[in-house]
């Protein structure tokens, strides 16, 4: 995916996991720039996140609340 600084990106697990999820987006320095827990039922979504500066690496962590875990699909749109 090639994201520009003007793009607003959404990462979603809504309807795509059967367990209590958490999402965290990190910048290249390891700082959390966005996080989500229970945005749509027990699933998580980061909506309209500005990916600035463009060209920098970002890391998305899919985690479970407590010991929750399982299969999932992340939907990404911009």
C-alpha positions as CSV (number, residue, x, y, z in Angstrom):
1,X,0.0,0.0,0.0
2,X,1.3,3.4,-0.9
3,X,-0.2,6.0,1.4
4,X,0.2,9.7,1.0
5,X,0.1,12.2,3.9
6,X,-3.3,13.4,2.8
7,X,-4.8,9.9,3.0
8,X,-7.0,9.0,6.0
9,X,-6.7,5.3,6.6
10,X,-9.1,3.0,8.4
11,X,-8.1,-0.3,9.9
12,X,-11.0,-2.5,10.9
13,X,-11.7,-5.9,12.6
14,X,-15.4,-5.3,12.7
15,X,-17.2,-8.5,12.0
16,X,-13.9,-10.2,11.1
17,X,-13.0,-11.8,14.5
18,X,-15.0,-13.9,16.9
19,X,-13.0,-12.7,20.0
20,X,-12.4,-9.5,21.9
21,X,-9.8,-7.6,19.9
22,X,-7.5,-4.5,20.4
23,X,-5.7,-2.5,17.7
24,X,-2.6,-0.3,18.1
25,X,-0.8,1.7,15.4
26,X,2.8,2.5,16.0
27,X,5.2,4.9,14.2
28,X,8.7,3.9,13.3
29,X,10.0,5.1,16.6
30,X,7.7,2.7,18.5
31,X,5.3,5.4,19.8
32,X,1.6,4.5,19.8
33,X,-0.2,7.0,17.5
34,X,-3.7,5.4,17.7
35,X,-5.4,2.6,19.6
36,X,-8.8,1.0,19.7
37,X,-10.8,-1.4,21.9
38,X,-14.4,-2.3,21.4
39,X,-15.3,0.1,18.6
40,X,-17.9,-2.3,17.1
41,X,-19.0,-4.8,19.7
42,X,-15.9,-6.5,21.0
43,X,-13.9,-5.8,17.8
44,X,-11.7,-2.8,17.2
45,X,-11.4,-0.2,14.5
46,X,-9.1,2.7,13.9
47,X,-11.0,5.2,11.7
48,X,-9.7,8.0,9.6
49,X,-6.1,7.9,10.8
50,X,-3.8,10.4,9.2
51,X,-0.7,8.7,7.9
52,X,1.7,11.6,8.2
53,X,4.5,11.8,7.3
54,X,4.0,9.8,4.1
55,X,6.6,7.2,3.3
56,X,7.4,6.4,7.0
57,X,6.9,2.9,8.2
58,X,4.0,2.2,10.5
59,X,3.3,-1.0,12.4
60,X,-0.2,-2.3,13.2
61,X,-0.6,-4.6,16.3
62,X,-3.6,-6.9,16.5
63,X,-4.0,-8.1,20.1
64,X,-6.6,-9.6,22.3
65,X,-8.1,-8.3,25.5
66,X,-6.8,-10.4,28.3
67,X,-6.0,-13.8,26.9
68,X,-8.5,-13.5,24.0
69,X,-7.1,-14.7,20.7
70,X,-8.0,-16.4,17.4
71,X,-8.3,-15.9,13.7
72,X,-9.0,-12.5,12.2
73,X,-9.0,-10.4,9.0
74,X,-7.9,-6.8,9.0
75,X,-9.8,-4.6,6.5
76,X,-7.9,-1.5,5.4
77,X,-9.4,1.3,3.4
78,X,-8.4,4.8,2.4
